[in-house]
Amino acid sequence: MKPDKVRNLTEDELKHQERDLNDQLFKLKFQLNMGQTESLKKIRGLRRDIARVKTIARERELAAAKTEKS
């Protein structure tokens, strides 16, 4: 997922996207432990996508706090 695409999401969509990505990651990790898959690239990509979503959510949170202070 591209950062530009994530930046265009609303707050609710960001939370929903993060939840979906975490669910996908859980399922992949479970499959990996059961020996059903070896898609380490997909796990790595999901972790990066989760980090992007969290980073952008935090940036918005800090920007909102900064505008409240001013």
PDB file with one MODEL, atoms N, CA, C and O in Angstrom:
MODEL        1
ATOM      1  N   MET A   1       0.846  -1.176   0.000  1.00  0.00           N
ATOM      2  CA  MET A   1       0.000   0.000   0.000  1.00  0.00           C
ATOM      3  C   MET A   1       0.892   1.240   0.000  1.00  0.00           C
ATOM      4  O   MET A   1       1.828   1.351   0.791  1.00  0.00           O
ATOM      5  N   LYS A   2       0.589   2.139  -0.877  1.00  0.00           N
ATOM      6  CA  LYS A   2       1.378   3.362  -1.028  1.00  0.00           C
ATOM      7  C   LYS A   2       1.003   4.364   0.070  1.00  0.00           C
ATOM      8  O   LYS A   2      -0.157   4.440   0.472  1.00  0.00           O
ATOM      9  N   PRO A   3       1.988   5.130   0.552  1.00  0.00           N
ATOM     10  CA  PRO A   3       1.699   6.138   1.574  1.00  0.00           C
ATOM     11  C   PRO A   3       0.680   7.182   1.122  1.00  0.00           C
ATOM     12  O   PRO A   3      -0.116   7.660   1.930  1.00  0.00           O
ATOM     13  N   ASP A   4       0.699   7.537  -0.158  1.00  0.00           N
ATOM     14  CA  ASP A   4      -0.264   8.525  -0.669  1.00  0.00           C
ATOM     15  C   ASP A   4      -1.689   8.012  -0.529  1.00  0.00           C
ATOM     16  O   ASP A   4      -2.600   8.770  -0.195  1.00  0.00           O
ATOM     17  N   LYS A   5      -1.875   6.738  -0.782  1.00  0.00           N
ATOM     18  CA  LYS A   5      -3.202   6.143  -0.663  1.00  0.00           C
ATOM     19  C   LYS A   5      -3.671   6.166   0.787  1.00  0.00           C
ATOM     20  O   LYS A   5      -4.844   6.423   1.058  1.00  0.00           O
ATOM     21  N   VAL A   6      -2.763   5.899   1.714  1.00  0.00           N
ATOM     22  CA  VAL A   6      -3.105   5.883   3.143  1.00  0.00           C
ATOM     23  C   VAL A   6      -3.442   7.291   3.620  1.00  0.00           C
ATOM     24  O   VAL A   6      -4.352   7.468   4.430  1.00  0.00           O
ATOM     25  N   ARG A   7      -2.726   8.281   3.133  1.00  0.00           N
ATOM     26  CA  ARG A   7      -2.963   9.666   3.553  1.00  0.00           C
ATOM     27  C   ARG A   7      -4.344  10.169   3.138  1.00  0.00           C
ATOM     28  O   ARG A   7      -4.883  11.078   3.770  1.00  0.00           O
ATOM     29  N   ASN A   8      -4.918   9.596   2.096  1.00  0.00           N
ATOM     30  CA  ASN A   8      -6.228  10.023   1.620  1.00  0.00           C
ATOM     31  C   ASN A   8      -7.377   9.403   2.412  1.00  0.00           C
ATOM     32  O   ASN A   8      -8.534   9.759   2.187  1.00  0.00           O
ATOM     33  N   LEU A   9      -7.087   8.495   3.323  1.00  0.00           N
ATOM     34  CA  LEU A   9      -8.134   7.843   4.103  1.00  0.00           C
ATOM     35  C   LEU A   9      -8.574   8.728   5.263  1.00  0.00           C
ATOM     36  O   LEU A   9      -7.802   9.545   5.763  1.00  0.00           O
ATOM     37  N   THR A  10      -9.829   8.553   5.685  1.00  0.00           N
ATOM     38  CA  THR A  10     -10.325   9.267   6.865  1.00  0.00           C
ATOM     39  C   THR A  10      -9.864   8.530   8.117  1.00  0.00           C
ATOM     40  O   THR A  10      -9.275   7.452   8.036  1.00  0.00           O
ATOM     41  N   GLU A  11     -10.139   9.123   9.274  1.00  0.00           N
ATOM     42  CA  GLU A  11      -9.732   8.510  10.541  1.00  0.00           C
ATOM     43  C   GLU A  11     -10.370   7.129  10.732  1.00  0.00           C
ATOM     44  O   GLU A  11      -9.697   6.174  11.120  1.00  0.00           O
ATOM     45  N   ASP A  12     -11.672   7.036  10.456  1.00  0.00           N
ATOM     46  CA  ASP A  12     -12.361   5.755  10.600  1.00  0.00           C
ATOM     47  C   ASP A  12     -11.820   4.719   9.629  1.00  0.00           C
ATOM     48  O   ASP A  12     -11.645   3.554   9.985  1.00  0.00           O
ATOM     49  N   GLU A  13     -11.555   5.146   8.402  1.00  0.00           N
ATOM     50  CA  GLU A  13     -11.003   4.223   7.415  1.00  0.00           C
ATOM     51  C   GLU A  13      -9.614   3.756   7.820  1.00  0.00           C
ATOM     52  O   GLU A  13      -9.256   2.601   7.591  1.00  0.00           O
ATOM     53  N   LEU A  14      -8.821   4.654   8.425  1.00  0.00           N
ATOM     54  CA  LEU A  14      -7.492   4.271   8.910  1.00  0.00           C
ATOM     55  C   LEU A  14      -7.589   3.198   9.995  1.00  0.00           C
ATOM     56  O   LEU A  14      -6.857   2.209   9.967  1.00  0.00           O
ATOM     57  N   LYS A  15      -8.494   3.402  10.945  1.00  0.00           N
ATOM     58  CA  LYS A  15      -8.667   2.418  12.012  1.00  0.00           C
ATOM     59  C   LYS A  15      -9.122   1.086  11.450  1.00  0.00           C
ATOM     60  O   LYS A  15      -8.642   0.030  11.864  1.00  0.00           O
ATOM     61  N   HIS A  16     -10.051   1.138  10.504  1.00  0.00           N
ATOM     62  CA  HIS A  16     -10.558  -0.083   9.887  1.00  0.00           C
ATOM     63  C   HIS A  16      -9.449  -0.796   9.104  1.00  0.00           C
ATOM     64  O   HIS A  16      -9.332  -2.020   9.157  1.00  0.00           O
ATOM     65  N   GLN A  17      -8.651  -0.031   8.390  1.00  0.00           N
ATOM     66  CA  GLN A  17      -7.545  -0.599   7.610  1.00  0.00           C
ATOM     67  C   GLN A  17      -6.525  -1.258   8.532  1.00  0.00           C
ATOM     68  O   GLN A  17      -6.023  -2.341   8.233  1.00  0.00           O
ATOM     69  N   GLU A  18      -6.220  -0.610   9.647  1.00  0.00           N
ATOM     70  CA  GLU A  18      -5.259  -1.176  10.588  1.00  0.00           C
ATOM     71  C   GLU A  18      -5.783  -2.492  11.164  1.00  0.00           C
ATOM     72  O   GLU A  18      -5.039  -3.464  11.291  1.00  0.00           O
ATOM     73  N   ARG A  19      -7.063  -2.511  11.509  1.00  0.00           N
ATOM     74  CA  ARG A  19      -7.674  -3.734  12.032  1.00  0.00           C
ATOM     75  C   ARG A  19      -7.611  -4.871  11.008  1.00  0.00           C
ATOM     76  O   ARG A  19      -7.276  -6.006  11.345  1.00  0.00           O
ATOM     77  N   ASP A  20      -7.938  -4.549   9.759  1.00  0.00           N
ATOM     78  CA  ASP A  20      -7.905  -5.562   8.701  1.00  0.00           C
ATOM     79  C   ASP A  20      -6.488  -6.100   8.486  1.00  0.00           C
ATOM     80  O   ASP A  20      -6.285  -7.305   8.339  1.00  0.00           O
ATOM     81  N   LEU A  21      -5.526  -5.197   8.471  1.00  0.00           N
ATOM     82  CA  LEU A  21      -4.140  -5.629   8.274  1.00  0.00           C
ATOM     83  C   LEU A  21      -3.662  -6.499   9.421  1.00  0.00           C
ATOM     84  O   LEU A  21      -2.957  -7.485   9.205  1.00  0.00           O
ATOM     85  N   ASN A  22      -4.044  -6.138  10.652  1.00  0.00           N
ATOM     86  CA  ASN A  22      -3.659  -6.957  11.803  1.00  0.00           C
ATOM     87  C   ASN A  22      -4.300  -8.341  11.739  1.00  0.00           C
ATOM     88  O   ASN A  22      -3.666  -9.337  12.088  1.00  0.00           O
ATOM     89  N   ASP A  23      -5.549  -8.406  11.295  1.00  0.00           N
ATOM     90  CA  ASP A  23      -6.218  -9.697  11.138  1.00  0.00           C
ATOM     91  C   ASP A  23      -5.513 -10.554  10.086  1.00  0.00           C
ATOM     92  O   ASP A  23      -5.295 -11.748  10.292  1.00  0.00           O
ATOM     93  N   GLN A  24      -5.162  -9.937   8.961  1.00  0.00           N
ATOM     94  CA  GLN A  24      -4.457 -10.668   7.913  1.00  0.00           C
ATOM     95  C   GLN A  24      -3.106 -11.181   8.405  1.00  0.00           C
ATOM     96  O   GLN A  24      -2.713 -12.307   8.101  1.00  0.00           O
ATOM     97  N   LEU A  25      -2.402 -10.348   9.167  1.00  0.00           N
ATOM     98  CA  LEU A  25      -1.105 -10.735   9.698  1.00  0.00           C
ATOM     99  C   LEU A  25      -1.250 -11.904  10.662  1.00  0.00           C
ATOM    100  O   LEU A  25      -0.451 -12.840  10.628  1.00  0.00           O
ATOM    101  N   PHE A  26      -2.258 -11.856  11.517  1.00  0.00           N
ATOM    102  CA  PHE A  26      -2.502 -12.941  12.463  1.00  0.00           C
ATOM    103  C   PHE A  26      -2.748 -14.254  11.723  1.00  0.00           C
ATOM    104  O   PHE A  26      -2.191 -15.292  12.080  1.00  0.00           O
ATOM    105  N   LYS A  27      -3.585 -14.197  10.693  1.00  0.00           N
ATOM    106  CA  LYS A  27      -3.902 -15.407   9.935  1.00  0.00           C
ATOM    107  C   LYS A  27      -2.667 -15.973   9.241  1.00  0.00           C
ATOM    108  O   LYS A  27      -2.460 -17.186   9.219  1.00  0.00           O
ATOM    109  N   LEU A  28      -1.848 -15.087   8.674  1.00  0.00           N
ATOM    110  CA  LEU A  28      -0.637 -15.554   8.005  1.00  0.00           C
ATOM    111  C   LEU A  28       0.353 -16.163   8.987  1.00  0.00           C
ATOM    112  O   LEU A  28       0.976 -17.183   8.695  1.00  0.00           O
ATOM    113  N   LYS A  29       0.499 -15.539  10.149  1.00  0.00           N
ATOM    114  CA  LYS A  29       1.401 -16.088  11.164  1.00  0.00           C
ATOM    115  C   LYS A  29       0.916 -17.455  11.644  1.00  0.00           C
ATOM    116  O   LYS A  29       1.708 -18.368  11.873  1.00  0.00           O
ATOM    117  N   PHE A  30      -0.390 -17.571  11.789  1.00  0.00           N
ATOM    118  CA  PHE A  30      -0.976 -18.838  12.204  1.00  0.00           C
ATOM    119  C   PHE A  30      -0.695 -19.918  11.157  1.00  0.00           C
ATOM    120  O   PHE A  30      -0.297 -21.033  11.496  1.00  0.00           O
ATOM    121  N   GLN A  31      -0.906 -19.578   9.880  1.00  0.00           N
ATOM    122  CA  GLN A  31      -0.635 -20.525   8.806  1.00  0.00           C
ATOM    123  C   GLN A  31       0.843 -20.902   8.763  1.00  0.00           C
ATOM    124  O   GLN A  31       1.188 -22.056   8.508  1.00  0.00           O
ATOM    125  N   LEU A  32       1.708 -19.932   9.011  1.00  0.00           N
ATOM    126  CA  LEU A  32       3.142 -20.186   9.003  1.00  0.00           C
ATOM    127  C   LEU A  32       3.514 -21.175  10.098  1.00  0.00           C
ATOM    128  O   LEU A  32       4.304 -22.093   9.879  1.00  0.00           O
ATOM    129  N   ASN A  33       2.936 -20.979  11.279  1.00  0.00           N
ATOM    130  CA  ASN A  33       3.226 -21.877  12.398  1.00  0.00           C
ATOM    131  C   ASN A  33       2.662 -23.272  12.182  1.00  0.00           C
ATOM    132  O   ASN A  33       3.206 -24.251  12.693  1.00  0.00           O
ATOM    133  N   MET A  34       1.578 -23.366  11.431  1.00  0.00           N
ATOM    134  CA  MET A  34       0.982 -24.670  11.146  1.00  0.00           C
ATOM    135  C   MET A  34       1.679 -25.363   9.969  1.00  0.00           C
ATOM    136  O   MET A  34       1.397 -26.523   9.668  1.00  0.00           O
ATOM    137  N   GLY A  35       2.586 -24.645   9.312  1.00  0.00           N
ATOM    138  CA  GLY A  35       3.323 -25.213   8.202  1.00  0.00           C
ATOM    139  C   GLY A  35       2.560 -25.194   6.895  1.00  0.00           C
ATOM    140  O   GLY A  35       2.917 -25.916   5.964  1.00  0.00           O
ATOM    141  N   GLN A  36       1.523 -24.388   6.804  1.00  0.00           N
ATOM    142  CA  GLN A  36       0.701 -24.348   5.601  1.00  0.00           C
ATOM    143  C   GLN A  36       1.213 -23.348   4.572  1.00  0.00           C
ATOM    144  O   GLN A  36       0.863 -23.436   3.395  1.00  0.00           O
ATOM    145  N   THR A  37       2.022 -22.414   4.997  1.00  0.00           N
ATOM    146  CA  THR A  37       2.518 -21.398   4.066  1.00  0.00           C
ATOM    147  C   THR A  37       3.935 -21.004   4.448  1.00  0.00           C
ATOM    148  O   THR A  37       4.372 -21.196   5.583  1.00  0.00           O
ATOM    149  N   GLU A  38       4.632 -20.454   3.481  1.00  0.00           N
ATOM    150  CA  GLU A  38       5.975 -19.934   3.736  1.00  0.00           C
ATOM    151  C   GLU A  38       6.120 -18.561   3.099  1.00  0.00           C
ATOM    152  O   GLU A  38       7.163 -18.238   2.531  1.00  0.00           O
ATOM    153  N   SER A  39       5.078 -17.765   3.196  1.00  0.00           N
ATOM    154  CA  SER A  39       5.066 -16.453   2.543  1.00  0.00           C
ATOM    155  C   SER A  39       5.620 -15.377   3.475  1.00  0.00           C
ATOM    156  O   SER A  39       4.877 -14.537   3.983  1.00  0.00           O
ATOM    157  N   LEU A  40       6.906 -15.414   3.687  1.00  0.00           N
ATOM    158  CA  LEU A  40       7.539 -14.427   4.554  1.00  0.00           C
ATOM    159  C   LEU A  40       7.495 -13.033   3.945  1.00  0.00           C
ATOM    160  O   LEU A  40       7.422 -12.042   4.671  1.00  0.00           O
ATOM    161  N   LYS A  41       7.539 -12.948   2.624  1.00  0.00           N
ATOM    162  CA  LYS A  41       7.459 -11.640   1.960  1.00  0.00           C
ATOM    163  C   LYS A  41       6.129 -10.974   2.258  1.00  0.00           C
ATOM    164  O   LYS A  41       6.073  -9.766   2.489  1.00  0.00           O
ATOM    165  N   LYS A  42       5.069 -11.750   2.252  1.00  0.00           N
ATOM    166  CA  LYS A  42       3.743 -11.197   2.501  1.00  0.00           C
ATOM    167  C   LYS A  42       3.643 -10.705   3.948  1.00  0.00           C
ATOM    168  O   LYS A  42       3.059  -9.652   4.206  1.00  0.00           O
ATOM    169  N   ILE A  43       4.204 -11.454   4.879  1.00  0.00           N
ATOM    170  CA  ILE A  43       4.195 -11.046   6.291  1.00  0.00           C
ATOM    171  C   ILE A  43       4.973  -9.745   6.453  1.00  0.00           C
ATOM    172  O   ILE A  43       4.523  -8.828   7.141  1.00  0.00           O
ATOM    173  N   ARG A  44       6.122  -9.669   5.828  1.00  0.00           N
ATOM    174  CA  ARG A  44       6.943  -8.458   5.916  1.00  0.00           C
ATOM    175  C   ARG A  44       6.199  -7.258   5.332  1.00  0.00           C
ATOM    176  O   ARG A  44       6.234  -6.164   5.894  1.00  0.00           O
ATOM    177  N   GLY A  45       5.532  -7.470   4.208  1.00  0.00           N
ATOM    178  CA  GLY A  45       4.766  -6.393   3.577  1.00  0.00           C
ATOM    179  C   GLY A  45       3.618  -5.920   4.448  1.00  0.00           C
ATOM    180  O   GLY A  45       3.360  -4.720   4.543  1.00  0.00           O
ATOM    181  N   LEU A  46       2.918  -6.869   5.094  1.00  0.00           N
ATOM    182  CA  LEU A  46       1.819  -6.493   5.985  1.00  0.00           C
ATOM    183  C   LEU A  46       2.324  -5.694   7.173  1.00  0.00           C
ATOM    184  O   LEU A  46       1.697  -4.717   7.581  1.00  0.00           O
ATOM    185  N   ARG A  47       3.455  -6.106   7.727  1.00  0.00           N
ATOM    186  CA  ARG A  47       4.020  -5.368   8.863  1.00  0.00           C
ATOM    187  C   ARG A  47       4.378  -3.942   8.464  1.00  0.00           C
ATOM    188  O   ARG A  47       4.177  -3.009   9.242  1.00  0.00           O
ATOM    189  N   ARG A  48       4.903  -3.771   7.263  1.00  0.00           N
ATOM    190  CA  ARG A  48       5.238  -2.424   6.780  1.00  0.00           C
ATOM    191  C   ARG A  48       3.987  -1.595   6.555  1.00  0.00           C
ATOM    192  O   ARG A  48       3.962  -0.404   6.865  1.00  0.00           O
ATOM    193  N   ASP A  49       2.947  -2.224   6.015  1.00  0.00           N
ATOM    194  CA  ASP A  49       1.690  -1.503   5.799  1.00  0.00           C
ATOM    195  C   ASP A  49       1.081  -1.056   7.126  1.00  0.00           C
ATOM    196  O   ASP A  49       0.569   0.058   7.232  1.00  0.00           O
ATOM    197  N   ILE A  50       1.138  -1.922   8.134  1.00  0.00           N
ATOM    198  CA  ILE A  50       0.626  -1.572   9.463  1.00  0.00           C
ATOM    199  C   ILE A  50       1.420  -0.389  10.018  1.00  0.00           C
ATOM    200  O   ILE A  50       0.848   0.536  10.595  1.00  0.00           O
ATOM    201  N   ALA A  51       2.721  -0.426   9.841  1.00  0.00           N
ATOM    202  CA  ALA A  51       3.568   0.675  10.321  1.00  0.00           C
ATOM    203  C   ALA A  51       3.225   1.979   9.609  1.00  0.00           C
ATOM    204  O   ALA A  51       3.203   3.039  10.234  1.00  0.00           O
ATOM    205  N   ARG A  52       2.955   1.908   8.300  1.00  0.00           N
ATOM    206  CA  ARG A  52       2.580   3.117   7.554  1.00  0.00           C
ATOM    207  C   ARG A  52       1.284   3.707   8.091  1.00  0.00           C
ATOM    208  O   ARG A  52       1.177   4.915   8.302  1.00  0.00           O
ATOM    209  N   VAL A  53       0.308   2.845   8.308  1.00  0.00           N
ATOM    210  CA  VAL A  53      -0.989   3.308   8.804  1.00  0.00           C
ATOM    211  C   VAL A  53      -0.833   3.948  10.177  1.00  0.00           C
ATOM    212  O   VAL A  53      -1.386   5.017  10.436  1.00  0.00           O
ATOM    213  N   LYS A  54      -0.073   3.289  11.060  1.00  0.00           N
ATOM    214  CA  LYS A  54       0.131   3.834  12.406  1.00  0.00           C
ATOM    215  C   LYS A  54       0.897   5.145  12.371  1.00  0.00           C
ATOM    216  O   LYS A  54       0.591   6.061  13.134  1.00  0.00           O
ATOM    217  N   THR A  55       1.882   5.246  11.500  1.00  0.00           N
ATOM    218  CA  THR A  55       2.676   6.473  11.390  1.00  0.00           C
ATOM    219  C   THR A  55       1.819   7.642  10.938  1.00  0.00           C
ATOM    220  O   THR A  55       1.908   8.735  11.498  1.00  0.00           O
ATOM    221  N   ILE A  56       1.000   7.420   9.944  1.00  0.00           N
ATOM    222  CA  ILE A  56       0.155   8.504   9.428  1.00  0.00           C
ATOM    223  C   ILE A  56      -0.905   8.894  10.453  1.00  0.00           C
ATOM    224  O   ILE A  56      -1.235  10.073  10.585  1.00  0.00           O
ATOM    225  N   ALA A  57      -1.442   7.912  11.180  1.00  0.00           N
ATOM    226  CA  ALA A  57      -2.407   8.219  12.237  1.00  0.00           C
ATOM    227  C   ALA A  57      -1.741   9.068  13.327  1.00  0.00           C
ATOM    228  O   ALA A  57      -2.347  10.007  13.842  1.00  0.00           O
ATOM    229  N   ARG A  58      -0.512   8.740  13.669  1.00  0.00           N
ATOM    230  CA  ARG A  58       0.214   9.499  14.692  1.00  0.00           C
ATOM    231  C   ARG A  58       0.539  10.912  14.203  1.00  0.00           C
ATOM    232  O   ARG A  58       0.461  11.869  14.973  1.00  0.00           O
ATOM    233  N   GLU A  59       0.903  11.043  12.929  1.00  0.00           N
ATOM    234  CA  GLU A  59       1.176  12.370  12.366  1.00  0.00           C
ATOM    235  C   GLU A  59      -0.059  13.257  12.471  1.00  0.00           C
ATOM    236  O   GLU A  59       0.034  14.431  12.828  1.00  0.00           O
ATOM    237  N   ARG A  60      -1.208  12.683  12.158  1.00  0.00           N
ATOM    238  CA  ARG A  60      -2.454  13.454  12.249  1.00  0.00           C
ATOM    239  C   ARG A  60      -2.765  13.828  13.692  1.00  0.00           C
ATOM    240  O   ARG A  60      -3.235  14.931  13.970  1.00  0.00           O
ATOM    241  N   GLU A  61      -2.502  12.906  14.600  1.00  0.00           N
ATOM    242  CA  GLU A  61      -2.746  13.166  16.023  1.00  0.00           C
ATOM    243  C   GLU A  61      -1.865  14.311  16.518  1.00  0.00           C
ATOM    244  O   GLU A  61      -2.333  15.190  17.241  1.00  0.00           O
ATOM    245  N   LEU A  62      -0.599  14.299  16.132  1.00  0.00           N
ATOM    246  CA  LEU A  62       0.316  15.361  16.545  1.00  0.00           C
ATOM    247  C   LEU A  62      -0.058  16.695  15.904  1.00  0.00           C
ATOM    248  O   LEU A  62       0.051  17.745  16.538  1.00  0.00           O
ATOM    249  N   ALA A  63      -0.494  16.655  14.662  1.00  0.00           N
ATOM    250  CA  ALA A  63      -0.907  17.890  13.980  1.00  0.00           C
ATOM    251  C   ALA A  63      -2.139  18.486  14.653  1.00  0.00           C
ATOM    252  O   ALA A  63      -2.245  19.704  14.791  1.00  0.00           O
ATOM    253  N   ALA A  64      -3.063  17.637  15.067  1.00  0.00           N
ATOM    254  CA  ALA A  64      -4.257  18.111  15.747  1.00  0.00           C
ATOM    255  C   ALA A  64      -3.904  18.716  17.100  1.00  0.00           C
ATOM    256  O   ALA A  64      -4.465  19.741  17.487  1.00  0.00           O
ATOM    257  N   ALA A  65      -2.978  18.089  17.820  1.00  0.00           N
ATOM    258  CA  ALA A  65      -2.564  18.600  19.114  1.00  0.00           C
ATOM    259  C   ALA A  65      -1.856  19.941  18.954  1.00  0.00           C
ATOM    260  O   ALA A  65      -1.996  20.833  19.790  1.00  0.00           O
ATOM    261  N   LYS A  66      -1.103  20.070  17.884  1.00  0.00           N
ATOM    262  CA  LYS A  66      -0.359  21.322  17.653  1.00  0.00           C
ATOM    263  C   LYS A  66      -1.323  22.468  17.348  1.00  0.00           C
ATOM    264  O   LYS A  66      -1.116  23.592  17.806  1.00  0.00           O
ATOM    265  N   THR A  67      -2.373  22.188  16.577  1.00  0.00           N
ATOM    266  CA  THR A  67      -3.330  23.240  16.255  1.00  0.00           C
ATOM    267  C   THR A  67      -4.163  23.620  17.478  1.00  0.00           C
ATOM    268  O   THR A  67      -4.592  24.767  17.599  1.00  0.00           O
ATOM    269  N   GLU A  68      -4.392  22.677  18.378  1.00  0.00           N
ATOM    270  CA  GLU A  68      -5.141  22.990  19.602  1.00  0.00           C
ATOM    271  C   GLU A  68      -4.339  23.900  20.520  1.00  0.00           C
ATOM    272  O   GLU A  68      -4.899  24.766  21.190  1.00  0.00           O
ATOM    273  N   LYS A  69      -3.019  23.699  20.548  1.00  0.00           N
ATOM    274  CA  LYS A  69      -2.148  24.533  21.384  1.00  0.00           C
ATOM    275  C   LYS A  69      -2.116  25.967  20.903  1.00  0.00           C
ATOM    276  O   LYS A  69      -2.098  26.898  21.708  1.00  0.00           O
ATOM    277  N   SER A  70      -2.110  26.146  19.612  1.00  0.00           N
ATOM    278  CA  SER A  70      -1.975  27.495  19.037  1.00  0.00           C
ATOM    279  C   SER A  70      -3.189  28.334  19.211  1.00  0.00           C
ATOM    280  O   SER A  70      -3.211  29.485  18.776  1.00  0.00           O
TER     281      SER A  70
ENDMDL
END
